């Protein structure tokens, strides 16, 4: 619904993610997570559709930035999947908040995907500070995102008037739950 009631947020996110996946598949055999993350970001940006696609590309760019920074700081120069943990994903989500706000014109609008992303980032950072494992931390971040998503109509009048939650925030929750299912082996139940 925000900023334009165009009804294609999910479609735009789907096509953006498909573009990201297609690009990542060209380098997945390298075994270098930084290279795969960069390809995801590149593919998402090249194939971004609509506002939601651009925002999704910024989230994937944040992951690529944080993974690349960590790889540059490591002695081996590369990262494997085993190196991706709670602290790294928390830092990536926090960086994604900054990139997304910049992409939205430099001001966070409450009740949008940014609210949902901020809640997920804060929960991941909290879990990192308390030594949680990756699966439980992702589930907790998804739960925090779901709570934030449910609050979006209270934060943005256009959502309340339409009787809906923010579609971009809902799309982000779908992605967080898919990642949780991949890592933990099961997706959290959502209404």
mmCIF file of the C-alpha atoms, coordinates in Angstrom:
data_MODEL
# 
_entry.id   MODEL 
# 
loop_
_atom_site.group_PDB 
_atom_site.id 
_atom_site.type_symbol 
_atom_site.label_atom_id 
_atom_site.label_alt_id 
_atom_site.label_comp_id 
_atom_site.label_asym_id 
_atom_site.label_entity_id 
_atom_site.label_seq_id 
_atom_site.pdbx_PDB_ins_code 
_atom_site.Cartn_x 
_atom_site.Cartn_y 
_atom_site.Cartn_z 
_atom_site.occupancy 
_atom_site.B_iso_or_equiv 
_atom_site.pdbx_formal_charge 
_atom_site.auth_seq_id 
_atom_site.auth_comp_id 
_atom_site.auth_asym_id 
_atom_site.auth_atom_id 
_atom_site.pdbx_PDB_model_num 
ATOM 1   C CA . UNK A 1 1   ? 0.000  0.000   0.000   1.00 0.00 ? 1   UNK A CA 1 
ATOM 2   C CA . UNK A 1 2   ? 2.827  2.455   0.769   1.00 0.00 ? 2   UNK A CA 1 
ATOM 3   C CA . UNK A 1 3   ? 3.625  4.708   -0.978  1.00 0.00 ? 3   UNK A CA 1 
ATOM 4   C CA . UNK A 1 4   ? 1.344  3.722   -3.876  1.00 0.00 ? 4   UNK A CA 1 
ATOM 5   C CA . UNK A 1 5   ? -1.507 1.235   -3.669  1.00 0.00 ? 5   UNK A CA 1 
ATOM 6   C CA . UNK A 1 6   ? -0.323 -0.747  -6.690  1.00 0.00 ? 6   UNK A CA 1 
ATOM 7   C CA . UNK A 1 7   ? -1.103 -4.265  -5.386  1.00 0.00 ? 7   UNK A CA 1 
ATOM 8   C CA . UNK A 1 8   ? 2.027  -5.835  -6.867  1.00 0.00 ? 8   UNK A CA 1 
ATOM 9   C CA . UNK A 1 9   ? 4.461  -5.827  -3.941  1.00 0.00 ? 9   UNK A CA 1 
ATOM 10  C CA . UNK A 1 10  ? 4.610  -9.618  -3.696  1.00 0.00 ? 10  UNK A CA 1 
ATOM 11  C CA . UNK A 1 11  ? 5.046  -10.040 -7.439  1.00 0.00 ? 11  UNK A CA 1 
ATOM 12  C CA . UNK A 1 12  ? 7.810  -7.444  -7.487  1.00 0.00 ? 12  UNK A CA 1 
ATOM 13  C CA . UNK A 1 13  ? 9.604  -9.152  -4.601  1.00 0.00 ? 13  UNK A CA 1 
ATOM 14  C CA . UNK A 1 14  ? 9.229  -12.560 -6.260  1.00 0.00 ? 14  UNK A CA 1 
ATOM 15  C CA . UNK A 1 15  ? 10.707 -11.425 -9.570  1.00 0.00 ? 15  UNK A CA 1 
ATOM 16  C CA . UNK A 1 16  ? 13.500 -9.558  -7.795  1.00 0.00 ? 16  UNK A CA 1 
ATOM 17  C CA . UNK A 1 17  ? 14.354 -12.658 -5.763  1.00 0.00 ? 17  UNK A CA 1 
ATOM 18  C CA . UNK A 1 18  ? 14.276 -14.828 -8.890  1.00 0.00 ? 18  UNK A CA 1 
ATOM 19  C CA . UNK A 1 19  ? 16.759 -12.472 -10.536 1.00 0.00 ? 19  UNK A CA 1 
ATOM 20  C CA . UNK A 1 20  ? 18.974 -12.625 -7.441  1.00 0.00 ? 20  UNK A CA 1 
ATOM 21  C CA . UNK A 1 21  ? 18.830 -16.417 -7.423  1.00 0.00 ? 21  UNK A CA 1 
ATOM 22  C CA . UNK A 1 22  ? 19.672 -16.681 -11.120 1.00 0.00 ? 22  UNK A CA 1 
ATOM 23  C CA . UNK A 1 23  ? 22.776 -14.548 -10.622 1.00 0.00 ? 23  UNK A CA 1 
ATOM 24  C CA . UNK A 1 24  ? 23.821 -16.452 -7.487  1.00 0.00 ? 24  UNK A CA 1 
ATOM 25  C CA . UNK A 1 25  ? 23.538 -19.770 -9.312  1.00 0.00 ? 25  UNK A CA 1 
ATOM 26  C CA . UNK A 1 26  ? 26.328 -18.631 -11.655 1.00 0.00 ? 26  UNK A CA 1 
ATOM 27  C CA . UNK A 1 27  ? 28.831 -18.579 -8.768  1.00 0.00 ? 27  UNK A CA 1 
ATOM 28  C CA . UNK A 1 28  ? 27.426 -21.053 -6.249  1.00 0.00 ? 28  UNK A CA 1 
ATOM 29  C CA . UNK A 1 29  ? 30.050 -23.650 -7.181  1.00 0.00 ? 29  UNK A CA 1 
ATOM 30  C CA . UNK A 1 30  ? 32.812 -21.357 -5.907  1.00 0.00 ? 30  UNK A CA 1 
ATOM 31  C CA . UNK A 1 31  ? 32.038 -22.228 -2.281  1.00 0.00 ? 31  UNK A CA 1 
ATOM 32  C CA . UNK A 1 32  ? 32.763 -18.617 -1.337  1.00 0.00 ? 32  UNK A CA 1 
ATOM 33  C CA . UNK A 1 33  ? 29.804 -17.177 0.551   1.00 0.00 ? 33  UNK A CA 1 
ATOM 34  C CA . UNK A 1 34  ? 31.010 -13.612 -0.025  1.00 0.00 ? 34  UNK A CA 1 
ATOM 35  C CA . UNK A 1 35  ? 30.969 -14.217 -3.773  1.00 0.00 ? 35  UNK A CA 1 
ATOM 36  C CA . UNK A 1 36  ? 27.504 -15.772 -3.624  1.00 0.00 ? 36  UNK A CA 1 
ATOM 37  C CA . UNK A 1 37  ? 26.163 -12.928 -1.447  1.00 0.00 ? 37  UNK A CA 1 
ATOM 38  C CA . UNK A 1 38  ? 27.587 -10.370 -3.881  1.00 0.00 ? 38  UNK A CA 1 
ATOM 39  C CA . UNK A 1 39  ? 25.950 -12.191 -6.782  1.00 0.00 ? 39  UNK A CA 1 
ATOM 40  C CA . UNK A 1 40  ? 22.611 -12.244 -4.955  1.00 0.00 ? 40  UNK A CA 1 
ATOM 41  C CA . UNK A 1 41  ? 22.844 -8.493  -4.412  1.00 0.00 ? 41  UNK A CA 1 
ATOM 42  C CA . UNK A 1 42  ? 23.922 -7.823  -7.983  1.00 0.00 ? 42  UNK A CA 1 
ATOM 43  C CA . UNK A 1 43  ? 21.125 -9.957  -9.419  1.00 0.00 ? 43  UNK A CA 1 
ATOM 44  C CA . UNK A 1 44  ? 18.530 -8.340  -7.152  1.00 0.00 ? 44  UNK A CA 1 
ATOM 45  C CA . UNK A 1 45  ? 19.603 -4.856  -8.109  1.00 0.00 ? 45  UNK A CA 1 
ATOM 46  C CA . UNK A 1 46  ? 19.696 -5.683  -11.826 1.00 0.00 ? 46  UNK A CA 1 
ATOM 47  C CA . UNK A 1 47  ? 16.255 -7.296  -11.675 1.00 0.00 ? 47  UNK A CA 1 
ATOM 48  C CA . UNK A 1 48  ? 14.608 -5.084  -9.057  1.00 0.00 ? 48  UNK A CA 1 
ATOM 49  C CA . UNK A 1 49  ? 10.969 -4.378  -9.760  1.00 0.00 ? 49  UNK A CA 1 
ATOM 50  C CA . UNK A 1 50  ? 9.112  -1.576  -8.026  1.00 0.00 ? 50  UNK A CA 1 
ATOM 51  C CA . UNK A 1 51  ? 9.820  -0.102  -4.627  1.00 0.00 ? 51  UNK A CA 1 
ATOM 52  C CA . UNK A 1 52  ? 9.653  -3.471  -2.903  1.00 0.00 ? 52  UNK A CA 1 
ATOM 53  C CA . UNK A 1 53  ? 12.217 -4.932  -5.302  1.00 0.00 ? 53  UNK A CA 1 
ATOM 54  C CA . UNK A 1 54  ? 14.606 -2.053  -4.728  1.00 0.00 ? 54  UNK A CA 1 
ATOM 55  C CA . UNK A 1 55  ? 14.198 -2.427  -0.960  1.00 0.00 ? 55  UNK A CA 1 
ATOM 56  C CA . UNK A 1 56  ? 14.816 -6.182  -1.217  1.00 0.00 ? 56  UNK A CA 1 
ATOM 57  C CA . UNK A 1 57  ? 17.928 -5.494  -3.277  1.00 0.00 ? 57  UNK A CA 1 
ATOM 58  C CA . UNK A 1 58  ? 19.176 -3.193  -0.510  1.00 0.00 ? 58  UNK A CA 1 
ATOM 59  C CA . UNK A 1 59  ? 18.637 -5.916  2.091   1.00 0.00 ? 59  UNK A CA 1 
ATOM 60  C CA . UNK A 1 60  ? 20.656 -8.359  -0.002  1.00 0.00 ? 60  UNK A CA 1 
ATOM 61  C CA . UNK A 1 61  ? 23.301 -5.667  -0.626  1.00 0.00 ? 61  UNK A CA 1 
ATOM 62  C CA . UNK A 1 62  ? 23.625 -5.225  3.134   1.00 0.00 ? 62  UNK A CA 1 
ATOM 63  C CA . UNK A 1 63  ? 24.244 -8.959  3.531   1.00 0.00 ? 63  UNK A CA 1 
ATOM 64  C CA . UNK A 1 64  ? 26.862 -8.839  0.773   1.00 0.00 ? 64  UNK A CA 1 
ATOM 65  C CA . UNK A 1 65  ? 28.563 -5.810  2.354   1.00 0.00 ? 65  UNK A CA 1 
ATOM 66  C CA . UNK A 1 66  ? 28.773 -7.381  5.807   1.00 0.00 ? 66  UNK A CA 1 
ATOM 67  C CA . UNK A 1 67  ? 29.943 -10.763 4.510   1.00 0.00 ? 67  UNK A CA 1 
ATOM 68  C CA . UNK A 1 68  ? 32.583 -9.094  2.317   1.00 0.00 ? 68  UNK A CA 1 
ATOM 69  C CA . UNK A 1 69  ? 33.791 -6.958  5.216   1.00 0.00 ? 69  UNK A CA 1 
ATOM 70  C CA . UNK A 1 70  ? 34.141 -10.039 7.391   1.00 0.00 ? 70  UNK A CA 1 
ATOM 71  C CA . UNK A 1 71  ? 35.961 -11.917 4.627   1.00 0.00 ? 71  UNK A CA 1 
ATOM 72  C CA . UNK A 1 72  ? 38.399 -9.031  4.222   1.00 0.00 ? 72  UNK A CA 1 
ATOM 73  C CA . UNK A 1 73  ? 39.074 -9.110  7.958   1.00 0.00 ? 73  UNK A CA 1 
ATOM 74  C CA . UNK A 1 74  ? 39.668 -12.873 8.096   1.00 0.00 ? 74  UNK A CA 1 
ATOM 75  C CA . UNK A 1 75  ? 43.023 -14.555 7.705   1.00 0.00 ? 75  UNK A CA 1 
ATOM 76  C CA . UNK A 1 76  ? 41.786 -16.904 4.985   1.00 0.00 ? 76  UNK A CA 1 
ATOM 77  C CA . UNK A 1 77  ? 40.221 -14.169 2.844   1.00 0.00 ? 77  UNK A CA 1 
ATOM 78  C CA . UNK A 1 78  ? 37.002 -16.108 2.223   1.00 0.00 ? 78  UNK A CA 1 
ATOM 79  C CA . UNK A 1 79  ? 33.976 -17.229 4.138   1.00 0.00 ? 79  UNK A CA 1 
ATOM 80  C CA . UNK A 1 80  ? 32.216 -20.527 4.135   1.00 0.00 ? 80  UNK A CA 1 
ATOM 81  C CA . UNK A 1 81  ? 28.591 -21.073 5.036   1.00 0.00 ? 81  UNK A CA 1 
ATOM 82  C CA . UNK A 1 82  ? 29.720 -22.206 8.491   1.00 0.00 ? 82  UNK A CA 1 
ATOM 83  C CA . UNK A 1 83  ? 31.065 -18.677 9.115   1.00 0.00 ? 83  UNK A CA 1 
ATOM 84  C CA . UNK A 1 84  ? 27.603 -17.139 8.810   1.00 0.00 ? 84  UNK A CA 1 
ATOM 85  C CA . UNK A 1 85  ? 26.264 -16.766 12.318  1.00 0.00 ? 85  UNK A CA 1 
ATOM 86  C CA . UNK A 1 86  ? 23.921 -14.754 14.478  1.00 0.00 ? 86  UNK A CA 1 
ATOM 87  C CA . UNK A 1 87  ? 26.243 -11.763 14.914  1.00 0.00 ? 87  UNK A CA 1 
ATOM 88  C CA . UNK A 1 88  ? 26.908 -11.507 11.185  1.00 0.00 ? 88  UNK A CA 1 
ATOM 89  C CA . UNK A 1 89  ? 23.213 -11.720 10.273  1.00 0.00 ? 89  UNK A CA 1 
ATOM 90  C CA . UNK A 1 90  ? 22.373 -9.194  12.993  1.00 0.00 ? 90  UNK A CA 1 
ATOM 91  C CA . UNK A 1 91  ? 24.953 -6.790  11.566  1.00 0.00 ? 91  UNK A CA 1 
ATOM 92  C CA . UNK A 1 92  ? 23.623 -7.407  8.047   1.00 0.00 ? 92  UNK A CA 1 
ATOM 93  C CA . UNK A 1 93  ? 20.045 -6.663  9.104   1.00 0.00 ? 93  UNK A CA 1 
ATOM 94  C CA . UNK A 1 94  ? 21.136 -3.505  10.917  1.00 0.00 ? 94  UNK A CA 1 
ATOM 95  C CA . UNK A 1 95  ? 23.068 -2.384  7.830   1.00 0.00 ? 95  UNK A CA 1 
ATOM 96  C CA . UNK A 1 96  ? 19.981 -3.232  5.750   1.00 0.00 ? 96  UNK A CA 1 
ATOM 97  C CA . UNK A 1 97  ? 17.946 -0.802  7.842   1.00 0.00 ? 97  UNK A CA 1 
ATOM 98  C CA . UNK A 1 98  ? 20.372 2.001   6.956   1.00 0.00 ? 98  UNK A CA 1 
ATOM 99  C CA . UNK A 1 99  ? 20.481 1.121   3.254   1.00 0.00 ? 99  UNK A CA 1 
ATOM 100 C CA . UNK A 1 100 ? 16.696 0.796   3.077   1.00 0.00 ? 100 UNK A CA 1 
ATOM 101 C CA . UNK A 1 101 ? 16.102 4.127   4.776   1.00 0.00 ? 101 UNK A CA 1 
ATOM 102 C CA . UNK A 1 102 ? 18.508 5.735   2.305   1.00 0.00 ? 102 UNK A CA 1 
ATOM 103 C CA . UNK A 1 103 ? 16.691 4.069   -0.613  1.00 0.00 ? 103 UNK A CA 1 
ATOM 104 C CA . UNK A 1 104 ? 13.385 5.424   0.737   1.00 0.00 ? 104 UNK A CA 1 
ATOM 105 C CA . UNK A 1 105 ? 14.642 9.000   0.665   1.00 0.00 ? 105 UNK A CA 1 
ATOM 106 C CA . UNK A 1 106 ? 16.525 9.166   3.939   1.00 0.00 ? 106 UNK A CA 1 
ATOM 107 C CA . UNK A 1 107 ? 13.608 9.059   6.343   1.00 0.00 ? 107 UNK A CA 1 
ATOM 108 C CA . UNK A 1 108 ? 12.196 5.945   7.992   1.00 0.00 ? 108 UNK A CA 1 
ATOM 109 C CA . UNK A 1 109 ? 8.414  5.862   7.703   1.00 0.00 ? 109 UNK A CA 1 
ATOM 110 C CA . UNK A 1 110 ? 6.824  3.964   10.621  1.00 0.00 ? 110 UNK A CA 1 
ATOM 111 C CA . UNK A 1 111 ? 4.496  1.183   9.528   1.00 0.00 ? 111 UNK A CA 1 
ATOM 112 C CA . UNK A 1 112 ? 6.533  0.156   6.495   1.00 0.00 ? 112 UNK A CA 1 
ATOM 113 C CA . UNK A 1 113 ? 8.984  -2.645  5.800   1.00 0.00 ? 113 UNK A CA 1 
ATOM 114 C CA . UNK A 1 114 ? 11.562 -0.579  7.711   1.00 0.00 ? 114 UNK A CA 1 
ATOM 115 C CA . UNK A 1 115 ? 9.631  -1.089  10.964  1.00 0.00 ? 115 UNK A CA 1 
ATOM 116 C CA . UNK A 1 116 ? 9.602  -4.834  10.390  1.00 0.00 ? 116 UNK A CA 1 
ATOM 117 C CA . UNK A 1 117 ? 13.277 -4.882  9.408   1.00 0.00 ? 117 UNK A CA 1 
ATOM 118 C CA . UNK A 1 118 ? 14.253 -2.845  12.487  1.00 0.00 ? 118 UNK A CA 1 
ATOM 119 C CA . UNK A 1 119 ? 12.463 -5.302  14.775  1.00 0.00 ? 119 UNK A CA 1 
ATOM 120 C CA . UNK A 1 120 ? 14.188 -8.297  13.158  1.00 0.00 ? 120 UNK A CA 1 
ATOM 121 C CA . UNK A 1 121 ? 17.594 -6.584  13.364  1.00 0.00 ? 121 UNK A CA 1 
ATOM 122 C CA . UNK A 1 122 ? 17.144 -5.684  17.023  1.00 0.00 ? 122 UNK A CA 1 
ATOM 123 C CA . UNK A 1 123 ? 16.137 -9.255  17.913  1.00 0.00 ? 123 UNK A CA 1 
ATOM 124 C CA . UNK A 1 124 ? 19.072 -10.776 15.994  1.00 0.00 ? 124 UNK A CA 1 
ATOM 125 C CA . UNK A 1 125 ? 21.470 -8.406  17.759  1.00 0.00 ? 125 UNK A CA 1 
ATOM 126 C CA . UNK A 1 126 ? 19.912 -9.307  21.115  1.00 0.00 ? 126 UNK A CA 1 
ATOM 127 C CA . UNK A 1 127 ? 20.276 -13.017 20.324  1.00 0.00 ? 127 UNK A CA 1 
ATOM 128 C CA . UNK A 1 128 ? 23.910 -12.483 19.288  1.00 0.00 ? 128 UNK A CA 1 
ATOM 129 C CA . UNK A 1 129 ? 24.600 -10.747 22.596  1.00 0.00 ? 129 UNK A CA 1 
ATOM 130 C CA . UNK A 1 130 ? 23.102 -13.687 24.481  1.00 0.00 ? 130 UNK A CA 1 
ATOM 131 C CA . UNK A 1 131 ? 24.787 -16.534 22.589  1.00 0.00 ? 131 UNK A CA 1 
ATOM 132 C CA . UNK A 1 132 ? 21.719 -17.938 20.844  1.00 0.00 ? 132 UNK A CA 1 
ATOM 133 C CA . UNK A 1 133 ? 22.167 -20.443 18.056  1.00 0.00 ? 133 UNK A CA 1 
ATOM 134 C CA . UNK A 1 134 ? 21.385 -19.482 14.480  1.00 0.00 ? 134 UNK A CA 1 
ATOM 135 C CA . UNK A 1 135 ? 18.095 -21.404 14.147  1.00 0.00 ? 135 UNK A CA 1 
ATOM 136 C CA . UNK A 1 136 ? 16.575 -20.099 17.393  1.00 0.00 ? 136 UNK A CA 1 
ATOM 137 C CA . UNK A 1 137 ? 17.834 -16.574 16.661  1.00 0.00 ? 137 UNK A CA 1 
ATOM 138 C CA . UNK A 1 138 ? 16.242 -16.573 13.207  1.00 0.00 ? 138 UNK A CA 1 
ATOM 139 C CA . UNK A 1 139 ? 12.969 -17.856 14.673  1.00 0.00 ? 139 UNK A CA 1 
ATOM 140 C CA . UNK A 1 140 ? 13.068 -15.123 17.316  1.00 0.00 ? 140 UNK A CA 1 
ATOM 141 C CA . UNK A 1 141 ? 13.815 -12.478 14.676  1.00 0.00 ? 141 UNK A CA 1 
ATOM 142 C CA . UNK A 1 142 ? 10.874 -13.753 12.641  1.00 0.00 ? 142 UNK A CA 1 
ATOM 143 C CA . UNK A 1 143 ? 8.619  -13.570 15.699  1.00 0.00 ? 143 UNK A CA 1 
ATOM 144 C CA . UNK A 1 144 ? 9.744  -9.991  16.378  1.00 0.00 ? 144 UNK A CA 1 
ATOM 145 C CA . UNK A 1 145 ? 9.154  -9.137  12.726  1.00 0.00 ? 145 UNK A CA 1 
ATOM 146 C CA . UNK A 1 146 ? 5.645  -10.657 12.909  1.00 0.00 ? 146 UNK A CA 1 
ATOM 147 C CA . UNK A 1 147 ? 4.784  -8.529  15.941  1.00 0.00 ? 147 UNK A CA 1 
ATOM 148 C CA . UNK A 1 148 ? 6.106  -5.416  14.182  1.00 0.00 ? 148 UNK A CA 1 
ATOM 149 C CA . UNK A 1 149 ? 4.146  -6.341  11.063  1.00 0.00 ? 149 UNK A CA 1 
ATOM 150 C CA . UNK A 1 150 ? 0.923  -6.648  13.063  1.00 0.00 ? 150 UNK A CA 1 
ATOM 151 C CA . UNK A 1 151 ? 1.533  -3.108  14.395  1.00 0.00 ? 151 UNK A CA 1 
ATOM 152 C CA . UNK A 1 152 ? 1.968  -1.518  10.946  1.00 0.00 ? 152 UNK A CA 1 
ATOM 153 C CA . UNK A 1 153 ? -1.712 -0.516  10.576  1.00 0.00 ? 153 UNK A CA 1 
ATOM 154 C CA . UNK A 1 154 ? -1.437 1.367   13.883  1.00 0.00 ? 154 UNK A CA 1 
ATOM 155 C CA . UNK A 1 155 ? 1.538  3.297   12.511  1.00 0.00 ? 155 UNK A CA 1 
ATOM 156 C CA . UNK A 1 156 ? 0.361  4.173   9.019   1.00 0.00 ? 156 UNK A CA 1 
ATOM 157 C CA . UNK A 1 157 ? -3.156 5.502   8.463   1.00 0.00 ? 157 UNK A CA 1 
ATOM 158 C CA . UNK A 1 158 ? -3.392 4.257   4.861   1.00 0.00 ? 158 UNK A CA 1 
ATOM 159 C CA . UNK A 1 159 ? -2.870 0.689   6.096   1.00 0.00 ? 159 UNK A CA 1 
ATOM 160 C CA . UNK A 1 160 ? -5.509 1.069   8.808   1.00 0.00 ? 160 UNK A CA 1 
ATOM 161 C CA . UNK A 1 161 ? -7.984 2.485   6.291   1.00 0.00 ? 161 UNK A CA 1 
ATOM 162 C CA . UNK A 1 162 ? -7.370 -0.437  3.929   1.00 0.00 ? 162 UNK A CA 1 
ATOM 163 C CA . UNK A 1 163 ? -7.479 -2.988  6.773   1.00 0.00 ? 163 UNK A CA 1 
ATOM 164 C CA . UNK A 1 164 ? -4.119 -4.498  5.806   1.00 0.00 ? 164 UNK A CA 1 
ATOM 165 C CA . UNK A 1 165 ? -0.555 -4.814  7.072   1.00 0.00 ? 165 UNK A CA 1 
ATOM 166 C CA . UNK A 1 166 ? 2.408  -3.490  5.092   1.00 0.00 ? 166 UNK A CA 1 
ATOM 167 C CA . UNK A 1 167 ? 2.911  -5.792  2.103   1.00 0.00 ? 167 UNK A CA 1 
ATOM 168 C CA . UNK A 1 168 ? 6.685  -5.274  1.950   1.00 0.00 ? 168 UNK A CA 1 
ATOM 169 C CA . UNK A 1 169 ? 6.949  -6.117  5.633   1.00 0.00 ? 169 UNK A CA 1 
ATOM 170 C CA . UNK A 1 170 ? 4.899  -9.252  5.012   1.00 0.00 ? 170 UNK A CA 1 
ATOM 171 C CA . UNK A 1 171 ? 7.212  -10.198 2.156   1.00 0.00 ? 171 UNK A CA 1 
ATOM 172 C CA . UNK A 1 172 ? 10.226 -9.734  4.416   1.00 0.00 ? 172 UNK A CA 1 
ATOM 173 C CA . UNK A 1 173 ? 8.616  -12.007 7.011   1.00 0.00 ? 173 UNK A CA 1 
ATOM 174 C CA . UNK A 1 174 ? 8.113  -14.681 4.333   1.00 0.00 ? 174 UNK A CA 1 
ATOM 175 C CA . UNK A 1 175 ? 11.842 -14.475 3.510   1.00 0.00 ? 175 UNK A CA 1 
ATOM 176 C CA . UNK A 1 176 ? 12.868 -14.612 7.183   1.00 0.00 ? 176 UNK A CA 1 
ATOM 177 C CA . UNK A 1 177 ? 10.632 -17.640 7.728   1.00 0.00 ? 177 UNK A CA 1 
ATOM 178 C CA . UNK A 1 178 ? 12.053 -19.347 4.623   1.00 0.00 ? 178 UNK A CA 1 
ATOM 179 C CA . UNK A 1 179 ? 15.579 -18.769 5.926   1.00 0.00 ? 179 UNK A CA 1 
ATOM 180 C CA . UNK A 1 180 ? 14.539 -20.116 9.326   1.00 0.00 ? 180 UNK A CA 1 
ATOM 181 C CA . UNK A 1 181 ? 13.053 -23.217 7.696   1.00 0.00 ? 181 UNK A CA 1 
ATOM 182 C CA . UNK A 1 182 ? 16.264 -23.743 5.719   1.00 0.00 ? 182 UNK A CA 1 
ATOM 183 C CA . UNK A 1 183 ? 18.515 -23.397 8.764   1.00 0.00 ? 183 UNK A CA 1 
ATOM 184 C CA . UNK A 1 184 ? 16.344 -24.935 11.484  1.00 0.00 ? 184 UNK A CA 1 
ATOM 185 C CA . UNK A 1 185 ? 14.488 -27.502 9.394   1.00 0.00 ? 185 UNK A CA 1 
ATOM 186 C CA . UNK A 1 186 ? 11.012 -26.164 10.100  1.00 0.00 ? 186 UNK A CA 1 
ATOM 187 C CA . UNK A 1 187 ? 9.146  -22.937 9.552   1.00 0.00 ? 187 UNK A CA 1 
ATOM 188 C CA . UNK A 1 188 ? 7.380  -21.223 12.410  1.00 0.00 ? 188 UNK A CA 1 
ATOM 189 C CA . UNK A 1 189 ? 3.586  -21.372 12.158  1.00 0.00 ? 189 UNK A CA 1 
ATOM 190 C CA . UNK A 1 190 ? 2.098  -18.064 11.042  1.00 0.00 ? 190 UNK A CA 1 
ATOM 191 C CA . UNK A 1 191 ? -1.518 -17.077 10.661  1.00 0.00 ? 191 UNK A CA 1 
# 
